[in-house]
Amino acid sequence: MDHSKHQMHDMSHIDHESAMTNPKMAEFMEKDMRNRFFWSLLLTIPTLLFTYLPIPTVIPKNWLLMLLVTPVVFKFGSIFPVGAYEALKKKTLNMMVLIAIGVLAAYIFSVVITLFIGGETFFEAAAMLVTFVLFGHWMEMKSRRGTSDALRALFDLVPPQARVFRGGQELVISTADVLIGDIVILKPGDKVPVDGEVVEGETSIDESLVTGESIPVEKKVGDLVIGGSINQMGSLKFKAIKVGADTALAQIVKLVETAQNSKAPGQRIADKAAQYLVILAIGSGLITFIVWYFVLGQSLLFALTFAISAVVIACPDALGLATPTVVAVGTGLGAKHNILIKDATTLEQVSKINTVVMDKTGTLTEGKPIVTQVIAAKGFTEDQVLMYDAAVEKMSGHPLSKAILSEVEKRKLSISNDVKNFKAISGHGVEAIVDGKQIIVGNLKLIKDRGIDIAPIELSVQKLLNEGNTIMLLAMDNKIAGVVGVADPIKKSSYIAVKKMQEIGIEVAMITGDNQKTADNIGKTLGITRIFAEVLPEDKANYIKKLQNEGKFVAMVGDGVNDAPALAQANIGIAIGAGTDVAIETANVVLMKSDPLDILRAIRLSKATVRKMKENLVWASVYNVLAIPIAAGILYPSMGITLRPEVSALLMSVSSIIVATNAVLLKRAEKNLITI
């Protein structure tokens, strides 16, 4: 434990960004900076009193000041010379170099005066410089640590211990010690420690904190459970299939960490500018000293005062903070609302989206077909049609069979087990003998090919097709018995999402493998006019490329393996909800809730983030352009205005705090994110 603390202490002067994504480290570093500031302040106050007030002292005043200021510079302010040494060792110039130059110049000059010359010193300037900058860094860390709240909440989802069944007995072990293949026991109220597959029991699990799904999800044998979700009333056993860094929750945390530590294009420009600014600051300090001392003939103390002020006030700390703080806040806000953005570049570029292509199944629709209507021909009943249909369908494994079986269960109907001579007719339907009757279930082509007259229900069939249903006709002993309409219902939020995106000038297109008629029907219902239907999975990327060739900045939204190539081709790939691992891996943005409205929320978040980045960059740049000449003394000859080093340090710290605070104000966008 002591070793880890030592490591964190060593990082406190050089790695603020990575600390933001580790809540414990961020907390430790904030406390460390706070303690350094208060101890430094405790020694700086008497330094100022002895400097500016005629207080009698037992030892010479300059010696007393040196005793007070030395620990301020080399103990509590040690992060600056140490940070400067680390930067120079890597052949880089950063704000630590500037602060160290300012502090050490003031301190060393004062020590030389004290030991060899006698006269006025800069001890109070060195002490105040350290104190103000420490205060600025403490405030910066305090504001930025709030950005790790989302990660902290995710970390806290994992229970520290798990119940496992090993060697014939139940054991309570650390979650970190759970192995793949272990049988984990889950009791009412327990948090799920790792990802797994249910092997015994039934329950409902609250997955809202992980997936955003507000309604508890029923779990039975064969279903998957996600680490971090909360068990409700039942008990069950599940086999651990993903542990440690491989769990879904760990992957989410990793996504957010990566995003918060990545650099946006704007930040790379700012970093480059900051390096040049360091050179400019050091150059300004030297030129200022040369002009005032050698050219204008001012005293050494006078010239050094302006030189140190110029170096200190030019520190590019605010410029360096301009975008990473905003990125951290933005990605943290996104994670809080189940919008995972993989990197800073994506966070910035989502604001450029002007075309959104949405896969139909699972994105605009629920992805779970349901029976919309059952129509029986004369002489038959709806229940008969469903029961015979289900008896055959339960043996087919066809995706639509689940909808039939679910409807039968809903109506509490019984299904015959007397099924013989089952035969699947590829692409058309199935047939079998059920309770001694010849049953055929299939599409229009199959029924017509068998010479069965559909006249009794033809109008109903046409109506179902016009409404975009997939139909399953049922014939009994070569006589039409009825038709079942099945459709994948449109998500309620799809209507609002499409409308709102169109209102802000974003073109919405739909892509699907469904037939043109079904696609047109859904498109008409949602108000989407650009529709790509009957598209083979491997061709989806080509349609994205076609839109890009039209000069559009395209986002592709999908949830399946067959969407991965299109997600990769798009300018921004968005995997939605229960998307496959492949889709999530390929995408730039992951929407955990399967809610199309989150596309709009991601765009709003990106636009607000980019706006804050620009505000910060403008402020930091203007501040430095105006501050350096004033600190160098350009206004002294005409207006008598001077900035002592300690005042320059205060202004530099205030600038950094303004930038960090402005970034945190991005949280005001939270209400706009969730209210649509």
C-alpha positions as CSV (number, residue, x, y, z in Angstrom):
1,M,0.0,0.0,0.0
2,D,2.8,2.4,0.9
3,H,4.5,1.6,-2.4
4,S,1.4,2.5,-4.4
5,K,1.1,5.7,-2.5
6,H,4.7,6.5,-3.3
7,Q,4.0,5.9,-6.9
8,M,1.0,8.3,-6.8
9,H,3.1,10.9,-5.1
10,D,5.7,10.7,-7.8
11,M,3.0,11.2,-10.5
12,S,1.4,14.2,-8.8
13,H,3.5,16.7,-10.7
14,I,3.4,15.2,-14.2
15,D,0.3,13.1,-14.9
16,H,-2.9,14.9,-14.0
17,E,-4.8,13.5,-17.0
18,S,-4.4,9.9,-16.2
19,A,-5.3,10.5,-12.6
20,M,-8.7,11.7,-13.6
21,T,-9.7,8.3,-14.7
22,N,-8.6,6.6,-11.5
23,P,-10.9,7.8,-8.8
24,K,-8.6,6.7,-5.9
25,M,-5.5,8.2,-7.4
26,A,-7.4,11.4,-8.3
27,E,-8.6,11.7,-4.7
28,F,-5.1,11.1,-3.3
29,M,-3.6,13.7,-5.6
30,E,-6.2,16.3,-4.7
31,K,-5.5,15.8,-1.0
32,D,-1.8,15.9,-1.5
33,M,-2.0,19.2,-3.5
34,R,-4.4,20.6,-0.8
35,N,-1.9,19.7,2.0
36,R,1.0,21.2,0.1
37,F,-0.9,24.4,-0.4
38,F,-2.0,24.8,3.2
39,W,1.5,24.1,4.6
40,S,3.0,26.5,2.1
41,L,0.4,29.2,3.0
42,L,1.2,28.7,6.7
43,L,4.8,29.6,6.0
44,T,4.1,32.3,3.4
45,I,1.9,34.4,5.7
46,P,4.7,35.1,8.3
47,T,7.1,35.6,5.3
48,L,4.8,38.5,4.1
49,L,4.4,39.9,7.6
50,F,8.2,40.0,8.2
51,T,8.8,41.4,4.7
52,Y,6.4,44.3,4.7
53,L,5.9,45.2,8.4
54,P,8.6,46.6,10.8
55,I,8.5,43.6,13.1
56,P,11.6,43.2,15.3
57,T,13.5,39.9,14.8
58,V,16.1,38.0,16.9
59,I,18.1,37.0,13.8
60,P,18.6,39.2,10.7
61,K,15.4,39.5,8.7
62,N,16.8,38.0,5.5
63,W,18.1,34.9,7.3
64,L,14.6,34.5,8.9
65,L,12.9,34.8,5.5
66,M,15.3,32.2,4.1
67,L,14.5,29.8,6.9
68,L,10.7,30.3,6.3
69,V,10.8,30.0,2.5
70,T,13.3,27.2,2.0
71,P,10.8,24.4,3.0
72,V,8.1,26.2,0.8
73,V,10.4,25.9,-2.2
74,F,12.0,22.5,-1.7
75,K,9.4,20.5,0.2
76,F,5.9,21.7,-0.5
77,G,6.8,23.2,-3.9
78,S,9.2,20.3,-4.7
79,I,6.8,19.2,-7.5
80,F,8.0,22.1,-9.6
81,P,11.8,21.6,-9.7
82,V,11.3,17.8,-9.8
83,G,8.7,18.2,-12.6
84,A,11.1,20.5,-14.5
85,Y,13.9,18.0,-14.2
86,E,11.7,15.2,-15.5
87,A,10.6,17.4,-18.5
88,L,14.1,18.5,-19.4
89,K,15.3,14.8,-19.1
90,K,12.7,14.0,-21.8
91,K,13.9,17.1,-23.8
92,T,10.5,18.8,-23.5
93,L,9.6,22.2,-22.2
94,N,6.4,22.6,-20.2
95,M,4.8,24.8,-17.6
96,M,6.8,23.0,-14.8
97,V,10.0,24.3,-16.4
98,L,8.6,27.9,-16.4
99,I,7.4,27.8,-12.8
100,A,10.7,26.2,-11.6
101,I,12.7,28.9,-13.4
102,G,10.6,31.7,-11.8
103,V,10.7,30.2,-8.3
104,L,14.4,29.2,-8.4
105,A,15.5,32.5,-9.9
106,A,13.7,34.4,-7.2
107,Y,15.0,32.1,-4.4
108,I,18.6,31.8,-5.6
109,F,18.9,35.5,-6.2
110,S,17.6,36.1,-2.7
111,V,20.0,33.6,-1.1
112,V,23.0,35.2,-2.9
113,I,21.8,38.7,-1.6
114,T,21.5,37.2,1.9
115,L,24.8,35.4,2.0
116,F,27.1,37.8,0.2
117,I,25.7,41.2,-0.6
118,G,22.9,42.3,1.7
119,G,19.8,44.3,0.6
120,E,16.2,43.7,-0.6
121,T,15.4,40.1,-1.5
122,F,12.7,38.2,-3.5
123,F,12.0,35.5,-0.8
124,E,8.3,36.6,-0.5
125,A,8.0,36.4,-4.3
126,A,9.3,32.8,-4.4
127,A,6.9,31.8,-1.5
128,M,3.9,33.5,-3.0
129,L,4.6,32.1,-6.4
130,V,4.7,28.5,-5.0
131,T,1.6,29.1,-2.9
132,F,-0.5,30.6,-5.6
133,V,0.4,28.0,-8.2
134,L,-0.2,25.2,-5.6
135,F,-3.6,26.7,-5.0
136,G,-4.3,26.9,-8.7
137,H,-3.4,23.2,-9.1
138,W,-5.5,22.2,-6.1
139,M,-8.6,24.0,-7.5
140,E,-7.9,22.5,-10.9
141,M,-7.7,19.0,-9.5
142,K,-10.8,19.6,-7.4
143,S,-12.9,20.7,-10.4
144,R,-11.5,17.9,-12.6
145,R,-11.9,15.2,-10.1
146,G,-15.7,15.6,-10.4
147,T,-15.3,14.2,-14.0
148,S,-14.4,10.8,-12.5
149,D,-17.8,10.5,-10.8
150,A,-19.1,8.3,-13.6
151,L,-16.2,6.0,-13.4
152,R,-16.4,5.9,-9.6
153,A,-20.0,4.8,-9.9
154,L,-19.0,2.1,-12.3
155,F,-16.2,0.9,-10.0
156,D,-18.6,0.7,-7.1
157,L,-20.9,-1.6,-9.0
158,V,-18.6,-4.5,-8.6
159,P,-19.1,-6.2,-5.2
160,P,-15.8,-6.9,-3.3
161,Q,-16.8,-10.5,-2.6
162,A,-18.6,-13.4,-4.4
163,R,-20.2,-16.7,-3.3
164,V,-18.9,-19.7,-5.3
165,F,-19.5,-23.4,-5.1
166,R,-16.1,-25.2,-4.9
167,G,-15.2,-28.6,-3.7
168,G,-18.8,-29.4,-2.7
169,Q,-19.2,-26.4,-0.4
170,E,-20.2,-22.7,-0.6
171,L,-17.3,-20.3,-0.2
172,V,-17.1,-16.5,0.1
173,I,-14.1,-15.3,-1.8
174,S,-12.8,-12.0,-3.3
175,T,-14.4,-11.1,-6.6
176,A,-10.8,-10.8,-8.0
177,D,-10.3,-14.6,-7.2
178,V,-13.3,-15.8,-9.2
179,L,-12.2,-18.0,-12.1
180,I,-13.8,-18.8,-15.4
181,G,-15.9,-21.9,-15.0
182,D,-16.6,-21.2,-11.3
183,I,-20.3,-21.7,-10.2
184,V,-21.3,-18.5,-8.6
185,I,-24.3,-18.4,-6.2
186,L,-26.6,-15.3,-6.4
187,K,-29.0,-14.6,-3.5
188,P,-31.7,-11.9,-3.3
189,G,-30.2,-8.4,-3.2
190,D,-26.8,-9.5,-4.3
191,K,-24.8,-7.7,-6.9
192,V,-23.6,-9.9,-9.8
193,P,-19.7,-10.1,-9.4
194,V,-18.8,-11.3,-12.9
195,D,-20.3,-12.1,-16.3
196,G,-21.9,-15.5,-16.6
197,E,-24.5,-17.9,-17.9
198,V,-27.4,-19.1,-15.7
199,V,-27.2,-22.9,-14.9
200,E,-29.9,-23.1,-12.2
201,G,-32.8,-21.1,-10.9
202,E,-34.9,-18.1,-12.1
203,T,-34.9,-14.5,-11.0
204,S,-35.2,-10.9,-12.3
205,I,-32.1,-8.7,-12.4
206,D,-31.9,-4.9,-12.4
207,E,-29.3,-4.1,-15.2
208,S,-30.2,-0.3,-15.3
209,L,-26.8,0.9,-14.0
210,V,-24.9,-1.2,-16.6
211,T,-27.2,-1.1,-19.7
212,G,-29.6,1.6,-18.9
213,E,-32.6,-0.8,-19.2
214,S,-35.0,0.5,-16.5
215,I,-37.2,-2.6,-16.3
216,P,-35.7,-5.6,-14.4
217,V,-34.9,-8.5,-16.8
218,E,-36.1,-12.0,-16.3
219,K,-33.3,-14.6,-16.1
220,K,-33.6,-18.3,-16.5
221,V,-31.3,-21.2,-17.4
222,G,-29.2,-20.4,-20.4
223,D,-29.5,-16.6,-20.0
224,L,-26.5,-14.3,-19.5
225,V,-26.0,-12.1,-16.5
226,I,-23.8,-9.0,-16.4
227,G,-21.4,-8.1,-13.6
228,G,-22.4,-5.0,-11.7
229,S,-26.2,-5.7,-12.1
230,I,-28.4,-6.3,-9.1
231,N,-30.4,-9.4,-8.3
232,Q,-34.0,-8.9,-7.2
233,M,-36.0,-11.5,-5.5
234,G,-35.0,-15.0,-6.8
235,S,-31.9,-17.1,-6.3
236,L,-29.8,-18.7,-9.0
237,K,-26.5,-20.2,-9.9
238,F,-24.4,-19.2,-12.9
239,K,-21.2,-20.2,-14.5
240,A,-18.6,-17.5,-14.7
241,I,-17.7,-16.9,-18.4
242,K,-15.9,-13.6,-18.1
243,V,-13.9,-12.3,-15.1
244,G,-11.6,-9.4,-14.3
245,A,-10.7,-7.1,-17.2
246,D,-12.8,-9.2,-19.6
247,T,-16.2,-8.4,-18.1
248,A,-18.6,-6.1,-19.8
249,L,-18.3,-3.6,-16.9
250,A,-14.5,-3.6,-17.1
251,Q,-14.7,-3.0,-20.8
252,I,-17.0,0.0,-20.2
253,V,-14.6,1.4,-17.7
254,K,-11.7,0.9,-20.1
255,L,-13.6,2.7,-22.8
256,V,-14.2,5.7,-20.6
257,E,-10.6,5.7,-19.4
258,T,-9.3,5.6,-22.9
259,A,-11.5,8.4,-24.0
260,Q,-10.6,10.7,-21.1
261,N,-6.9,10.1,-21.6
262,S,-7.0,10.6,-25.4
263,K,-6.4,13.9,-27.1
264,A,-8.8,15.7,-29.4
265,P,-7.4,17.3,-32.6
266,G,-7.8,20.7,-30.9
267,Q,-5.7,19.6,-28.0
268,R,-2.8,18.5,-30.2
269,I,-2.7,22.0,-31.7
270,A,-2.8,23.5,-28.1
271,D,0.0,21.2,-27.0
272,K,2.2,22.3,-29.9
273,A,1.3,26.0,-29.1
274,A,2.2,25.4,-25.4
275,Q,5.7,24.2,-26.3
276,Y,6.3,27.3,-28.4
277,L,4.9,29.4,-25.6
278,V,7.4,28.0,-23.2
279,I,10.2,29.0,-25.5
280,L,8.5,32.4,-26.0
281,A,8.2,32.9,-22.2
282,I,11.8,32.0,-21.5
283,G,12.9,34.2,-24.4
284,S,10.6,37.0,-23.1
285,G,12.2,36.8,-19.6
286,L,15.7,37.0,-21.0
287,I,14.9,39.9,-23.4
288,T,13.0,41.7,-20.6
289,F,16.1,41.4,-18.3
290,I,18.5,42.5,-21.0
291,V,16.4,45.5,-22.0
292,W,15.8,46.8,-18.5
293,Y,19.2,46.1,-17.1
294,F,21.7,46.6,-19.9
295,V,19.8,48.9,-22.3
296,L,17.7,51.1,-20.0
297,G,20.2,50.8,-17.1
298,Q,17.7,49.9,-14.4
299,S,18.9,48.1,-11.2
300,L,19.5,44.3,-11.1
301,L,16.5,43.9,-8.7
302,F,14.2,46.0,-11.0
303,A,15.2,44.1,-14.2
304,L,14.9,40.7,-12.4
305,T,11.4,41.5,-11.1
306,F,10.1,42.1,-14.6
307,A,12.0,39.1,-16.1
308,I,10.6,36.7,-13.5
309,S,7.1,38.1,-13.9
310,A,7.2,37.6,-17.7
311,V,8.3,34.0,-17.3
312,V,5.7,33.2,-14.7
313,I,2.7,34.8,-16.3
314,A,3.4,33.2,-19.7
315,C,3.1,29.7,-18.2
316,P,0.8,27.8,-20.7
317,D,-1.0,25.9,-18.0
318,A,-4.4,27.3,-19.1
319,L,-3.7,26.5,-22.7
320,G,-2.7,22.9,-21.7
321,L,-5.9,22.5,-19.7
322,A,-8.1,24.0,-22.4
323,T,-9.4,20.8,-23.9
324,P,-8.4,17.8,-21.8
325,T,-10.6,19.1,-18.9
326,V,-13.5,19.5,-21.3
327,V,-12.9,16.0,-22.8
328,A,-12.9,14.5,-19.4
329,V,-16.1,16.2,-18.4
330,G,-17.8,15.4,-21.7
331,T,-16.9,11.7,-21.7
332,G,-17.9,11.5,-18.1
333,L,-21.3,13.0,-18.8
334,G,-21.8,10.6,-21.7
335,A,-20.9,7.6,-19.6
336,K,-23.3,8.8,-16.9
337,H,-26.1,8.6,-19.5
338,N,-25.0,5.3,-21.0
339,I,-23.3,7.0,-24.0
340,L,-19.8,5.6,-24.3
341,I,-17.5,7.6,-26.5
342,K,-14.2,5.9,-27.3
343,D,-11.8,8.8,-27.8
344,A,-11.5,12.6,-27.7
345,T,-11.4,12.8,-31.5
346,T,-14.8,11.1,-31.8
347,L,-16.2,13.4,-29.1
348,E,-15.2,16.3,-31.2
349,Q,-16.2,14.9,-34.6
350,V,-19.7,13.7,-33.6
351,S,-20.7,17.4,-33.8
352,K,-20.0,17.3,-37.6
353,I,-22.5,14.6,-38.4
354,N,-25.0,15.7,-41.0
355,T,-26.3,12.3,-42.1
356,V,-27.4,9.4,-39.9
357,V,-27.9,6.0,-41.5
358,M,-29.9,3.7,-39.2
359,D,-30.2,-0.1,-39.6
360,K,-33.8,-1.0,-39.3
361,T,-33.9,-4.2,-37.2
362,G,-32.9,-3.6,-33.5
363,T,-32.1,0.0,-34.1
364,L,-35.4,1.6,-35.3
365,T,-37.4,-1.4,-34.4
366,E,-37.4,-3.6,-31.2
367,G,-35.6,-6.5,-33.0
368,K,-38.2,-8.9,-31.5
369,P,-41.0,-9.7,-33.9
370,I,-44.5,-10.0,-32.4
371,V,-47.8,-11.3,-33.7
372,T,-49.8,-8.3,-34.8
373,Q,-52.9,-10.1,-36.1
374,V,-54.4,-13.6,-36.5
375,I,-57.1,-14.0,-39.1
376,A,-59.1,-17.2,-39.5
377,A,-60.9,-18.4,-42.6
378,K,-64.6,-19.4,-42.3
379,G,-64.9,-22.6,-40.4
380,F,-61.8,-22.1,-38.4
381,T,-60.9,-20.1,-35.2
382,E,-57.9,-17.9,-34.4
383,D,-56.9,-20.2,-31.6
384,Q,-56.9,-23.2,-34.0
385,V,-54.7,-21.3,-36.5
386,L,-52.2,-20.4,-33.8
387,M,-52.1,-23.8,-32.1
388,Y,-51.5,-25.7,-35.4
389,D,-49.0,-23.1,-36.5
390,A,-47.1,-23.3,-33.2
391,A,-47.1,-27.1,-33.3
392,V,-45.2,-27.0,-36.6
393,E,-43.1,-23.9,-35.9
394,K,-41.7,-25.2,-32.6
395,M,-39.7,-27.7,-34.6
396,S,-38.4,-25.3,-37.2
397,G,-36.2,-22.9,-35.2
398,H,-37.1,-20.1,-37.6
399,P,-36.7,-16.6,-36.1
400,L,-40.4,-15.9,-36.5
401,S,-41.3,-19.0,-34.6
402,K,-40.6,-17.3,-31.3
403,A,-43.2,-14.7,-32.0
404,I,-45.8,-17.5,-32.7
405,L,-44.8,-19.5,-29.6
406,S,-44.9,-16.3,-27.4
407,E,-48.4,-15.5,-28.6
408,V,-49.6,-19.0,-27.9
409,E,-48.2,-18.7,-24.4
410,K,-49.8,-15.3,-23.9
411,R,-53.2,-16.8,-24.9
412,K,-52.5,-19.8,-22.7
413,L,-53.2,-22.3,-25.5
414,S,-51.9,-25.8,-25.5
415,I,-49.6,-27.1,-28.3
416,S,-50.0,-30.7,-29.7
417,N,-47.0,-33.0,-29.5
418,D,-48.4,-35.3,-32.1
419,V,-46.2,-34.0,-34.9
420,K,-45.0,-36.3,-37.6
421,N,-43.2,-36.1,-41.0
422,F,-41.9,-32.6,-40.3
423,K,-40.2,-31.1,-43.3
424,A,-38.7,-27.6,-43.8
425,I,-39.1,-26.1,-47.3
426,S,-36.1,-23.7,-47.6
427,G,-37.0,-20.1,-47.9
428,H,-40.8,-20.8,-48.1
429,G,-42.1,-22.6,-45.0
430,V,-42.7,-25.9,-43.3
431,E,-45.1,-28.8,-43.3
432,A,-46.0,-31.7,-41.1
433,I,-48.7,-34.1,-39.9
434,V,-50.3,-32.7,-36.7
435,D,-53.0,-34.8,-34.9
436,G,-53.4,-36.7,-38.2
437,K,-54.0,-33.5,-40.3
438,Q,-51.8,-32.3,-43.1
439,I,-50.5,-28.8,-42.0
440,I,-48.6,-26.4,-44.3
441,V,-47.3,-23.1,-43.0
442,G,-45.5,-20.7,-45.3
443,N,-45.5,-17.7,-47.6
444,L,-47.8,-16.8,-50.4
445,K,-45.7,-18.6,-53.0
446,L,-45.6,-21.9,-51.2
447,I,-49.4,-21.9,-50.7
448,K,-50.1,-21.0,-54.3
449,D,-47.6,-23.6,-55.6
450,R,-49.6,-26.2,-53.7
451,G,-52.7,-25.2,-55.5
452,I,-54.5,-24.0,-52.4
453,D,-57.2,-21.3,-52.9
454,I,-56.6,-18.2,-50.7
455,A,-59.7,-16.3,-51.9
456,P,-61.4,-16.6,-48.5
457,I,-58.7,-14.4,-46.8
458,E,-57.1,-12.7,-49.8
459,L,-58.2,-9.2,-48.8
460,S,-56.9,-9.7,-45.3
461,V,-53.6,-11.0,-46.6
462,Q,-53.2,-7.9,-48.8
463,K,-54.0,-5.6,-45.9
464,L,-51.4,-7.2,-43.7
465,L,-48.8,-6.9,-46.5
466,N,-49.6,-3.3,-47.1
467,E,-49.1,-2.6,-43.4
468,G,-45.6,-4.1,-43.6
469,N,-46.3,-7.4,-41.9
470,T,-44.5,-10.6,-42.6
471,I,-47.3,-13.2,-43.2
472,M,-47.5,-16.9,-42.5
473,L,-50.4,-18.6,-44.2
474,L,-51.7,-21.9,-42.7
475,A,-53.5,-24.6,-44.7
476,M,-55.1,-27.7,-43.2
477,D,-55.7,-30.7,-45.5
478,N,-55.2,-28.5,-48.6
479,K,-57.7,-25.9,-47.4
480,I,-56.8,-22.4,-46.3
481,A,-57.3,-22.0,-42.6
482,G,-56.0,-18.6,-41.8
483,V,-53.0,-16.2,-41.8
484,V,-50.8,-14.8,-39.0
485,G,-49.3,-11.4,-39.4
486,V,-45.9,-10.8,-37.7
487,A,-44.0,-7.6,-37.5
488,D,-41.0,-6.1,-35.7
489,P,-42.6,-3.1,-33.8
490,I,-41.0,0.3,-34.2
491,K,-39.5,1.7,-31.0
492,K,-41.5,4.5,-29.5
493,S,-38.4,6.7,-29.3
494,S,-37.6,6.2,-33.0
495,Y,-40.4,8.5,-34.0
496,I,-39.1,11.4,-31.8
497,A,-35.4,10.7,-32.6
498,V,-36.0,10.9,-36.4
499,K,-38.1,14.0,-36.1
500,K,-35.7,15.8,-33.8
501,M,-32.7,15.0,-36.0
502,Q,-34.4,16.2,-39.1
503,E,-35.4,19.4,-37.3
504,I,-31.7,20.3,-36.7
505,G,-30.8,19.6,-40.3
506,I,-29.6,16.1,-40.1
507,E,-30.6,13.8,-42.9
508,V,-31.9,10.4,-41.7
509,A,-31.7,7.3,-43.9
510,M,-32.7,3.7,-43.2
511,I,-30.9,0.6,-44.4
512,T,-32.3,-2.9,-44.3
513,G,-32.3,-6.3,-45.8
514,D,-36.1,-6.3,-45.8
515,N,-38.1,-6.1,-49.0
516,Q,-38.8,-2.7,-50.5
517,K,-42.5,-2.7,-49.6
518,T,-41.9,-3.4,-45.9
519,A,-39.1,-0.9,-45.8
520,D,-41.1,1.8,-47.5
521,N,-44.0,1.2,-45.1
522,I,-41.7,1.7,-42.0
523,G,-40.0,4.6,-43.7
524,K,-43.3,6.3,-44.3
525,T,-44.4,5.7,-40.8
526,L,-41.2,7.3,-39.4
527,G,-41.0,10.1,-42.0
528,I,-37.8,8.7,-43.5
529,T,-37.6,9.3,-47.3
530,R,-34.2,7.9,-48.1
531,I,-34.4,4.2,-47.8
532,F,-31.9,1.5,-48.9
533,A,-33.9,-1.8,-48.9
534,E,-33.0,-5.4,-49.9
535,V,-29.4,-4.7,-49.0
536,L,-27.1,-7.7,-48.5
537,P,-25.0,-7.5,-45.3
538,E,-21.8,-7.3,-47.2
539,D,-23.1,-4.4,-49.3
540,K,-24.1,-2.0,-46.4
541,A,-20.6,-0.4,-46.4
542,N,-20.9,0.4,-50.1
543,Y,-24.1,2.5,-49.4
544,I,-22.2,4.4,-46.7
545,K,-19.4,5.1,-49.1
546,K,-22.0,6.3,-51.7
547,L,-23.2,8.9,-49.2
548,Q,-19.7,9.9,-48.3
549,N,-19.0,10.4,-52.0
550,E,-21.9,12.9,-51.9
551,G,-19.8,15.0,-49.4
552,K,-21.8,13.9,-46.4
553,F,-20.3,13.3,-42.9
554,V,-22.0,10.0,-42.1
555,A,-22.9,8.2,-38.9
556,M,-23.9,4.6,-39.2
557,V,-26.0,3.1,-36.4
558,G,-26.4,-0.7,-36.1
559,D,-26.4,-3.5,-33.6
560,G,-25.3,-6.7,-35.4
561,V,-22.3,-8.5,-36.7
562,N,-23.4,-7.7,-40.3
563,D,-23.3,-4.0,-39.4
564,A,-19.6,-4.0,-38.5
565,P,-18.2,-3.3,-42.0
566,A,-20.6,-0.3,-42.4
567,L,-19.7,0.9,-38.9
568,A,-16.1,0.9,-39.8
569,Q,-16.7,2.6,-43.2
570,A,-18.8,5.4,-41.6
571,N,-17.1,8.6,-40.4
572,I,-18.7,7.8,-37.0
573,G,-19.8,4.2,-36.2
574,I,-22.4,4.0,-33.5
575,A,-23.2,0.6,-31.9
576,I,-26.6,0.6,-30.3
577,G,-27.6,-1.2,-27.1
578,A,-27.4,-5.0,-27.0
579,G,-25.1,-4.9,-30.0
580,T,-22.7,-7.7,-30.6
581,D,-19.1,-7.6,-29.4
582,V,-18.0,-7.2,-33.0
583,A,-20.2,-4.2,-33.6
584,I,-19.1,-2.6,-30.3
585,E,-15.5,-3.2,-31.1
586,T,-15.8,-1.6,-34.5
587,A,-17.9,1.4,-33.4
588,N,-16.7,4.8,-32.2
589,V,-19.7,5.4,-30.0
590,V,-21.6,2.8,-28.0
591,L,-25.2,3.5,-26.9
592,M,-25.9,1.1,-24.0
593,K,-29.7,1.7,-23.8
594,S,-30.8,0.7,-27.3
595,D,-32.5,4.1,-27.4
596,P,-32.3,6.0,-30.8
597,L,-32.8,9.2,-28.9
598,D,-29.2,8.7,-27.5
599,I,-27.9,9.4,-31.0
600,L,-29.3,12.9,-30.6
601,R,-28.0,13.2,-27.1
602,A,-24.5,12.2,-28.3
603,I,-24.7,14.9,-31.0
604,R,-25.8,17.5,-28.5
605,L,-23.0,16.5,-26.1
606,S,-20.4,16.8,-28.8
607,K,-21.6,20.2,-29.9
608,A,-21.6,21.5,-26.3
609,T,-18.1,20.0,-25.8
610,V,-16.7,21.6,-28.9
611,R,-18.2,24.9,-27.9
612,K,-16.4,24.7,-24.5
613,M,-13.1,23.7,-26.1
614,K,-13.2,26.8,-28.4
615,E,-14.1,29.1,-25.5
616,N,-11.2,27.7,-23.4
617,L,-8.7,27.9,-26.3
618,V,-9.7,31.5,-27.1
619,W,-9.5,32.6,-23.5
620,A,-6.1,30.9,-22.9
621,S,-4.6,32.3,-26.1
622,V,-5.9,35.9,-25.6
623,Y,-4.7,35.8,-21.9
624,N,-1.2,34.9,-22.9
625,V,-1.0,37.4,-25.8
626,L,-2.0,40.3,-23.5
627,A,-0.3,39.1,-20.2
628,I,3.3,38.7,-21.4
629,P,3.9,42.3,-22.6
630,I,2.3,43.7,-19.4
631,A,4.4,41.5,-17.1
632,A,7.5,42.5,-19.1
633,G,6.8,46.1,-18.2
634,I,5.5,47.6,-21.5
635,L,3.0,49.8,-19.5
636,Y,5.6,50.9,-16.9
637,P,7.1,53.9,-18.8
638,S,3.7,55.4,-19.7
639,M,1.4,54.3,-16.9
640,G,3.7,53.1,-14.1
641,I,2.1,49.7,-14.1
642,T,4.2,46.8,-12.8
643,L,3.4,43.2,-12.0
644,R,5.5,41.6,-9.3
645,P,6.2,37.9,-9.7
646,E,3.7,36.9,-7.0
647,V,0.9,38.9,-8.8
648,S,1.9,37.2,-12.0
649,A,1.6,33.9,-10.3
650,L,-1.8,34.8,-9.0
651,L,-3.0,35.8,-12.5
652,M,-1.6,32.7,-14.1
653,S,-3.4,30.5,-11.5
654,V,-6.7,32.4,-11.9
655,S,-6.5,31.8,-15.7
656,S,-6.1,28.1,-15.1
657,I,-9.0,28.0,-12.7
658,I,-11.2,29.9,-15.1
659,V,-10.5,27.3,-17.9
660,A,-11.1,24.4,-15.6
661,T,-14.3,25.9,-14.1
662,N,-15.6,26.7,-17.6
663,A,-15.0,23.0,-18.6
664,V,-17.0,21.9,-15.5
665,L,-19.8,24.2,-16.5
666,L,-20.4,21.8,-19.4
667,K,-22.4,19.9,-16.8
668,R,-25.1,22.5,-17.3
669,A,-25.6,20.7,-20.7
670,E,-26.7,17.6,-18.8
671,K,-30.4,18.8,-18.6
672,N,-30.4,19.4,-22.4
673,L,-28.9,15.9,-22.9
674,I,-31.6,14.0,-21.1
675,T,-34.6,16.2,-21.9
676,I,-35.8,15.6,-25.5
